[in-house]
Amino acid sequence: MSTPVDDPLDPLSRERSHLAGSRAALRAMREDVESLDISDVTANWVNAEVLARQIDDRIKALADLSDTPLFFGRLDYLHAPGAEQAEGAEGERFYIGRRHVHDAEGDPMVIDWRAPVSQPFYRASKKDPLDIGLRRRFGYTGGDLTAYEDEHLSDPAEATRTSKLLQQEIERPRVGPMRDIVATIQPEQDEIVRSGLGGTVCVQGGPGTGKTAVGLHRVAYLLYAHRERLARTGTLVIGPNKSFLHYIEQVLPALGELTVRQATVDDLVAHVEVRGADDSTAAVVKGDARMAEVLRRAVYAHVSMPTEPVVVVRGSRRWRVPAYELEEIVRELLDRDIRYGAAREALPQRIAHAVLVQMERSGEAPDDRVQDAVARNSAVKAAVKAIWPPVDPAKLVLRLLTDADFLAEHAAEILSEDEQKTILWAKPARSVKSAKWSAADAVLIDEVNDLVSRTASLGHVVLDEAQDLSPMQYRAVGRRCTTGSATILGDLAQGTTPWATRSWDEALAHLGKSEGVIEELTAGFRVPTDVIAYASRLLPHIAPGLAPVASIRENPGFFEIREVPGTAEVVSACGELLRQEGSVGLIAADARIPALAEALTEAGLTYLAPGEETTRQTRLTLVPASLAKGLEYDYVLLDEPQAVVDGEPDERTGLRRLYVALTRAVSGLVVVHGAGLPAQLG
């Protein structure tokens, strides 16, 4: 690459020229892939389909997003970075961007932000410049490069200062889905992003600390560093609801990653149709980790010890396996603690092997085909059905929830009588299909499904807003990464379910990842100083042990509390905020949403539901407080905080819901009320 010598007369023109050249090179890379002819290189139509799909994904990954900067930074090395980074020759310059771009000769024009040579862009400092002479950040308007800012890290005479371009990028108004943070990753975030594939990381992060973006960028980094392995084992991002997943779904494609699946926990356990709902008391019991042992007992209670021998007739010979020998086989399988279904499949082969031993003792020489034939013998099949019958997970859970005696038998000394009564259905369902299953019931069925047959494990799972999961839901996620690793993201102060997580150590234990490392992000990048300070008044009441987020924003943001008499004034305030640039979220207690929706419609203000993508024409979203978690808007209008608190079953959960709603703003917050504010806000 070129040496770090700028044209002193017009460095901005030189950088724009490099941007234009890089875009042309990316376009050429895409055209090269589009022109590939695979008609004579595949052995059959299956290979052709697979290769065509891979080429299509590559073409999509090479898309040039016109309003997204192709590179956002530059590093000028003083010396060669070292043998492990041999690409950094002395004095060499690297442009850091979202993906790798090379010219016709194969020389890099833009370096992927995940490459080792890019790491100093995020980690270098005055105290530890990492051999960087110059770090340059670029400012953009749309896709046009309009400014740059230099840090001479090796110059002791230059004072340390906050990057204005970095602040502007953090505070830049947004419409549409969630943006990536690749240009603004901070050192403490970068350490988490680049942590190895083998370890599980749990990130506790308050509002605006960027934990969701850190988790998504960690996936992108792992796919870069371990692409072949993760291509085989798969990756998954789990979010709290569809609205949230829609909000974040464009982050990874913007980084060139198209193969990451996204789902909710409900999607993962969708073995039955969920048409019912539990009250909070029943949901807490069903979500308790003790239910796993109740279910395990109920499954293995189907196994009965044999009382009769098995007699196999082959030709003129009769081979008898006595009951005591059958019992030894069954007990051995139980002691091995393998899946119920796997043991059931092994049982006929074990019985057949006992028959073959007798054959060999009598002078015969049976082979594997004989053993398979004996295993399929009607007498053996009948014995297996009697000893180790098949188990249908949904039918088993249905019986537990409708048969008081069956539940009492298997929940003895695990659940109290009151807890058992809590989860028993008042009206038994006739069948699995007619049952009105709840979301918690589906998780129980998933647990039984795993007891019967092992759940497939992925290479890496990201679990966001994890603080709201029950122990049984954690188990459901954990069995999707038993042989892989996980990134757990959440904030204990934002737990708004009756079973909300009390500690991350507990959560990791339920996931089966007790060895996981817990990291805490406390620097706030998104929420303005005045807003986070106001919301933090609630922390002593909702999460006494957590440190408040410290905003690093120099701009305190716009914050105002207004006492208003009715919905007309709320709508008027929405119109006021819409005169600003960026997105606006009107957040209210769920019960107040219909009245506000009617008032907005009468005023001629168009609005979206959470998850629908904002545009420059429609920038207002009407958000029920129950769906606000994880979402961000430039400006937030929070309606009736006391109603948000009162909409929850208990005060602590209500205050946590309010904390979430107060911390969705990136540039400004207006709190409107007519009924007074909660006392905890002072």
Residue pairs with C-beta under 8 A, 6 or more apart in sequence:
1 92
1 93
1 94
1 107
1 108
1 109
2 93
3 91
3 92
3 93
4 76
4 77
4 91
4 92
4 93
4 133
4 134
6 14
7 13
7 14
11 148
12 145
12 147
12 148
15 74
15 138
15 145
15 148
16 145
18 95
18 109
19 70
19 71
19 145
21 103
21 109
22 70
22 71
22 95
22 97
22 101
22 109
22 110
23 64
23 70
25 101
25 102
25 103
25 104
25 109
26 62
26 64
26 70
26 101
26 110
27 64
28 104
29 62
29 101
29 102
30 59
30 62
30 63
30 64
33 55
33 58
33 59
33 62
34 59
36 55
38 48
38 51
38 52
38 55
41 51
42 48
42 51
57 258
57 259
60 253
60 258
61 99
61 256
61 257
61 258
62 99
62 256
64 70
65 143
65 254
66 142
66 143
67 142
67 143
68 98
68 143
68 254
69 97
69 98
69 138
69 140
69 143
69 145
69 183
70 97
70 98
70 101
70 110
71 95
71 96
71 97
71 98
71 110
71 138
72 96
72 97
72 137
72 138
72 140
72 182
72 183
73 95
73 96
73 97
73 121
73 135
73 136
73 137
73 138
73 183
74 93
74 94
74 95
74 96
74 134
74 135
74 136
74 138
75 93
75 94
75 96
75 117
75 118
75 120
75 121
75 132
75 134
75 135
75 136
76 91
76 92
76 93
76 132
76 133
76 134
76 135
76 136
77 88
77 90
77 91
77 92
77 93
77 94
77 131
77 132
77 133
78 90
78 91
78 131
78 132
78 133
78 154
79 90
79 91
79 131
80 86
80 88
80 89
80 90
80 92
81 87
81 88
81 117
81 131
82 88
84 116
85 116
85 117
87 108
87 117
88 94
88 117
94 108
94 111
94 117
94 118
95 109
95 110
95 111
96 110
96 111
96 113
96 118
96 121
97 110
97 111
97 112
97 113
98 112
98 113
98 180
98 182
98 254
98 255
98 256
99 110
99 112
99 255
99 256
100 108
100 110
100 111
100 112
100 115
101 108
101 109
101 110
102 108
102 109
103 109
111 117
111 118
112 118
112 224
113 121
113 182
114 194
114 220
114 221
114 224
114 225
115 224
119 130
119 190
119 194
120 129
120 130
120 131
120 132
120 135
121 135
122 185
122 186
122 187
122 189
122 190
123 130
123 187
123 190
124 130
124 132
124 135
124 153
125 153
125 187
126 153
126 160
129 153
129 154
132 153
132 154
133 152
133 153
133 154
134 150
134 151
134 152
134 153
135 150
135 151
135 153
136 148
136 149
136 150
136 151
137 148
137 149
137 151
137 163
137 165
137 166
137 183
138 145
138 147
138 148
138 149
138 165
139 145
139 146
139 147
139 148
139 149
139 165
139 168
139 169
140 146
147 165
148 165
149 163
149 164
149 165
151 158
151 163
152 158
162 554
166 183
166 184
167 553
167 554
167 555
169 183
169 184
170 184
170 525
170 526
170 553
171 553
171 555
171 666
171 667
173 580
173 581
173 582
173 583
173 634
173 667
174 582
174 583
174 632
174 634
174 666
175 582
175 583
175 614
175 615
175 616
175 619
176 250
176 613
176 614
176 615
177 246
177 247
177 248
177 249
177 250
177 251
177 613
178 212
178 213
178 247
178 248
178 250
178 251
178 632
179 251
179 254
180 213
180 216
180 217
180 251
180 254
180 255
181 189
181 210
181 213
181 214
181 217
181 525
182 217
182 255
184 525
185 193
185 214
185 217
186 210
186 523
186 525
188 521
188 523
189 210
189 214
189 217
189 521
191 519
192 201
192 203
192 214
192 218
192 519
192 521
193 214
193 217
193 218
193 221
194 218
194 221
195 201
195 218
195 517
197 222
197 225
197 226
197 229
197 230
197 459
197 460
197 485
198 485
199 485
199 515
199 516
199 517
200 485
200 486
200 487
200 488
200 508
200 511
200 513
200 515
200 516
200 517
201 218
201 486
201 487
201 488
201 516
201 517
201 519
202 466
202 487
202 488
202 489
202 490
202 504
202 507
202 508
202 516
202 517
202 518
202 519
203 211
203 214
203 215
203 487
203 488
203 489
203 490
203 519
203 520
203 521
204 211
204 490
204 491
204 492
204 504
204 518
204 519
204 520
204 521
204 546
205 211
205 214
205 489
205 490
205 491
205 520
205 521
205 522
206 491
206 493
206 521
206 522
206 524
206 532
206 546
206 548
206 549
206 663
207 491
207 494
207 524
207 526
207 527
207 532
207 535
207 549
207 659
207 660
207 663
207 664
208 524
208 525
208 526
208 527
208 532
208 549
208 551
208 663
208 666
209 521
209 522
209 523
209 524
209 525
209 526
209 549
210 521
210 525
210 526
211 464
211 489
211 490
211 491
211 521
212 248
212 464
212 489
212 630
213 251
214 489
214 521
215 237
215 462
215 464
215 487
215 489
216 237
216 248
216 251
216 252
216 462
217 251
217 255
218 462
218 487
219 235
219 237
219 252
219 257
219 260
219 460
219 462
219 487
220 252
220 255
220 256
220 257
222 230
222 235
222 460
223 230
223 235
223 257
223 259
223 260
226 459
229 459
230 459
230 460
231 259
232 459
233 457
233 458
233 459
233 460
233 483
233 484
234 261
234 458
234 459
235 259
235 260
235 261
235 458
235 459
235 460
235 461
235 462
236 260
236 261
236 262
236 263
236 458
236 460
236 461
236 462
236 480
237 245
237 248
237 252
237 260
237 261
237 262
237 263
237 461
237 462
237 464
238 262
238 263
238 264
238 265
238 268
238 461
238 462
238 463
238 464
238 477
239 245
239 248
239 262
239 263
239 264
239 464
239 465
239 630
240 264
240 464
240 465
240 468
240 629
240 630
241 264
241 627
242 264
242 611
243 609
243 610
243 611
243 627
243 631
244 464
244 465
244 611
244 629
244 630
244 631
245 262
245 263
245 264
245 611
246 611
246 612
246 613
247 610
247 611
247 630
247 631
248 262
248 464
248 630
249 262
252 258
252 260
265 443
265 469
265 473
265 476
265 477
266 274
266 439
266 442
268 446
268 476
268 477
268 480
269 442
269 443
269 445
269 446
269 476
270 442
271 393
271 394
271 442
271 445
271 446
271 449
272 394
272 432
272 435
272 437
272 441
272 442
272 445
273 437
274 437
274 438
274 439
274 441
274 442
275 436
275 437
276 435
276 436
276 437
276 438
276 441
277 438
277 439
278 286
278 438
278 439
278 440
278 441
280 498
280 649
281 422
282 422
282 423
282 438
282 440
283 438
283 440
283 470
283 498
283 499
284 470
284 498
284 499
285 291
285 415
285 419
285 422
285 423
286 423
286 438
286 440
286 441
286 443
286 444
286 470
286 472
287 440
287 443
287 470
287 471
287 472
287 473
287 499
288 470
288 471
288 472
288 499
289 471
289 472
289 475
289 510
290 414
290 415
291 444
291 447
291 472
292 447
292 472
292 475
293 414
294 400
294 407
294 410
294 411
294 414
294 415
295 396
295 397
295 400
295 444
295 447
295 448
295 451
296 451
297 410
298 396
298 399
298 400
298 406
298 410
298 448
299 340
299 391
299 396
299 448
299 451
299 452
300 334
300 340
301 409
301 410
302 340
302 388
302 389
302 391
303 330
303 334
303 387
303 388
304 386
304 387
305 327
305 330
305 387
306 323
306 326
306 327
306 330
306 383
306 386
306 387
307 323
308 323
309 320
309 321
309 322
309 323
309 326
310 320
310 321
310 326
310 351
310 379
310 380
310 383
311 318
311 319
311 320
311 321
311 379
312 318
312 319
312 320
312 321
312 355
312 374
312 377
312 379
312 380
313 319
313 377
313 379
314 374
314 377
319 355
319 358
319 359
321 351
321 354
321 355
321 358
325 354
326 351
326 383
326 387
329 347
329 350
329 351
329 354
330 347
330 387
330 388
332 350
333 343
333 346
333 347
333 350
334 343
336 343
338 346
339 450
339 451
339 452
339 453
339 454
340 391
340 451
340 452
341 390
341 391
341 452
341 453
342 453
342 454
343 388
344 384
344 388
344 390
347 384
347 387
347 388
348 375
348 376
348 380
348 381
348 384
349 371
349 375
351 374
351 375
351 380
351 383
351 384
352 371
352 372
352 374
352 375
352 377
352 380
353 371
355 374
356 366
356 370
356 371
356 374
359 366
359 370
360 366
374 380
391 448
391 452
392 432
393 445
393 446
393 448
393 449
393 451
393 452
394 432
394 445
395 432
396 448
397 441
397 444
397 445
397 448
398 429
398 432
398 435
399 406
400 406
400 407
400 410
400 444
401 407
401 423
401 424
401 425
401 441
402 424
402 425
402 428
402 429
404 420
404 424
407 420
407 423
407 424
408 417
408 420
411 419
411 420
415 423
429 435
429 436
435 441
437 445
440 470
440 472
443 470
443 472
443 473
443 476
444 472
446 455
446 476
447 472
447 475
447 476
449 455
450 479
455 479
455 480
455 482
456 480
457 479
457 480
457 481
457 482
457 483
457 484
458 480
458 481
458 484
459 481
459 484
459 485
460 481
460 484
460 485
460 486
460 487
461 477
461 480
461 481
461 484
461 485
461 486
461 487
462 486
462 487
462 489
463 469
463 477
463 486
463 487
463 488
463 489
464 489
464 490
464 630
465 489
465 490
465 494
465 629
465 630
466 474
466 488
466 489
466 490
466 501
466 507
467 490
467 491
467 492
467 494
467 495
467 500
467 501
467 507
468 490
468 494
468 495
468 496
468 497
468 500
468 501
468 629
469 477
469 497
469 499
469 501
469 507
470 497
470 499
471 499
471 506
471 510
474 507
474 510
474 511
475 510
475 511
475 512
477 486
477 511
478 486
478 510
478 511
478 512
478 513
479 512
481 511
481 513
482 512
485 513
486 511
486 513
486 516
488 504
488 507
488 508
488 511
488 513
488 516
490 501
490 504
490 507
492 500
492 501
492 502
492 503
492 504
492 543
492 546
493 538
493 539
493 542
493 543
493 546
493 656
493 659
494 629
494 656
494 659
494 660
495 501
495 656
496 626
496 629
496 648
496 653
496 656
496 657
496 660
497 653
498 649
498 650
498 653
500 653
500 656
501 507
504 518
505 514
505 518
508 514
508 515
508 516
508 518
520 547
522 547
522 549
522 550
523 549
523 550
523 551
523 552
524 532
524 549
524 550
524 551
524 552
524 553
525 551
525 552
525 553
526 632
526 666
527 535
527 549
527 551
527 553
527 557
527 663
527 665
527 666
528 551
528 553
528 555
528 556
528 557
528 558
528 559
528 665
528 666
528 667
528 668
528 669
529 551
529 553
529 555
529 556
529 557
530 556
530 557
530 559
531 557
531 559
531 662
531 663
531 665
531 668
531 669
532 548
532 549
532 551
532 663
533 548
533 551
534 559
534 662
534 669
534 681
535 659
535 662
535 663
536 548
536 549
537 680
537 681
537 682
538 655
538 656
538 658
538 659
538 662
538 680
538 681
539 546
539 548
539 659
541 652
541 655
541 680
542 652
542 655
542 656
542 659
543 656
557 665
557 667
557 668
557 669
558 635
558 667
558 668
558 669
558 670
559 668
559 669
559 670
560 669
560 670
560 671
561 670
561 671
561 672
561 673
561 677
562 569
562 573
562 670
562 671
562 672
562 673
563 672
563 673
563 674
564 570
564 573
564 672
564 673
564 674
565 674
566 674
567 595
567 596
567 599
568 599
569 672
570 586
570 596
570 599
570 637
570 639
570 672
571 596
571 599
571 600
571 603
571 605
573 637
573 670
573 672
574 584
574 586
574 600
574 605
574 620
574 637
575 603
575 605
577 584
577 635
577 637
577 668
577 670
578 584
578 605
578 619
578 620
580 634
580 635
580 667
580 668
581 634
582 619
582 633
582 634
582 635
582 666
582 667
583 614
583 619
583 620
583 621
583 633
583 634
583 635
584 619
584 620
584 621
584 633
584 634
584 635
584 636
584 637
585 620
585 621
585 623
585 628
585 631
585 633
585 635
585 636
585 637
585 664
585 665
586 596
586 600
586 607
586 620
586 621
586 622
586 623
586 636
586 637
586 639
587 623
587 624
587 625
587 628
587 636
587 637
587 638
587 639
587 644
587 661
587 664
588 596
588 622
588 623
588 624
588 625
588 638
588 639
588 640
588 643
588 644
589 624
589 625
589 639
589 640
589 643
589 644
589 646
589 647
590 624
590 625
590 626
590 647
591 643
591 647
592 639
592 640
592 643
593 622
593 624
596 622
596 639
597 607
597 622
600 606
600 607
600 620
600 622
605 620
606 618
606 620
607 618
607 620
607 621
607 622
608 614
608 618
608 620
608 621
608 622
609 621
609 622
610 621
610 623
610 624
610 627
610 628
610 631
612 621
614 621
621 631
621 633
623 631
623 664
625 644
625 647
625 657
625 658
625 660
625 661
626 647
626 657
628 660
628 661
628 664
629 660
631 664
632 664
632 665
632 666
633 664
633 665
633 666
634 665
634 666
634 667
634 668
635 665
635 667
635 668
635 669
635 670
636 661
636 664
636 665
636 668
636 669
636 670
637 669
637 670
637 672
638 644
638 661
638 662
638 669
638 670
638 671
638 672
639 672
639 673
640 672
640 673
640 674
640 675
641 658
641 661
641 662
641 671
641 673
641 677
641 678
641 681
642 673
642 675
642 676
642 677
642 678
643 675
644 654
644 657
644 658
644 661
645 651
645 654
645 655
645 657
645 658
645 678
646 654
647 654
647 657
648 654
648 657
655 678
655 680
658 678
662 669
662 671
671 677
